[in-house]
Amino acid sequence: MTTETFQSQLTSVATDTESLLTRLLGDAAVSGELARPKRLAEAMRYATLNGGKRFRPFLVAASSALFDVPRERALMVGAALECVHCYSLVHDDLPAMDDDDLRRGLPTAHKKFDEATAILAGDGLLTFAFDILARPQAHPDPAVRIELVLALARNSGLGGMVGGQMLDLAAEGRFDNGKRQSLDEQGVATLQAMKTGALLRFGCVAGGILAQASADQRAALDRYGDIVGKAFQIADDLLDVEGDSATLGKAAGKDAEAGKATLVAVLGIDKAKARLKSLVSEAEAALKPFGAKAAVLAEAARFVAERKA
Ligand code: GRG
């Protein structure tokens, strides 16, 4: 498996996900809706269709391909996951959270529109994710759709991404009169597994759910997803320290400025880089049960560790 193959698969999933989201997020109301306010639909499209690597939909497509799941189903689940991811970015950029002006090289949603519209666009995208998963195009069997809904809800909510964001804000000293909650390595790992890892992990296990794979196969995907989540976050933290804002399309150096709890802050740059390397080997080991079919997922783990944006 060459990097070109991985890159071309990433590009192809990105293109297909964007066409699907463009179609799903059109201005015209669909059955059961009363009307789609134009400005809100526009803000939801702005938040989802302007760049982004589409790495999470790629994980859904690649994990689904292990079991020859029809691509249309994987793309639906990937689009739902991307809606949750994009909502989280819109809300994370708000003045009450990270207060960022730039995302994917463009003004953040609240800068382009206004705060109220950005909040509602995020709310709309979160709800829309479950609308997508509930459709028969995601899977003809309602029991499988319910499994997908439950898994995405658990990874996105209280005990997943939203919970992780709360832990992050607490560690930053947002509550308790600015008193920072100092976290040890395990504390940071839990926070990051929730805030960043949970959605990536869902992307990996989604293929197993769509295929109704065996418990062993699902456990292997879960392990791989956990490792990719860890690697993704360490790489993101390193980029915040070593990257530049122009390449990243967002402000760099914000973690240190905010005193954020990161593994780079706890371990130091060199140890964090060494950890990243060993995570790539762990990812390859987790994929062993799938043999050569998992080559693109192994390449994806390397991409995560080496990414520059
Ligand atoms: C506000 C509920 C709520 C949650 C926010 C995702 C998140 C939680 C905060 C974003 C902060 C951040 C930079 C986290 C690090 C990992 C991350 C999600 C990076 C952005 O994801 P990419 O690189 O972005 O996949 P693209 O633009 O490619 O989609």
Residues whose N, C-alpha, C, O or C-beta is under 5 A from the ligand:
A	BS01	GRG	G52 K53 R54 F55 S88 H91 D92 M161 V162 Q165 K195 T196 D236 A309
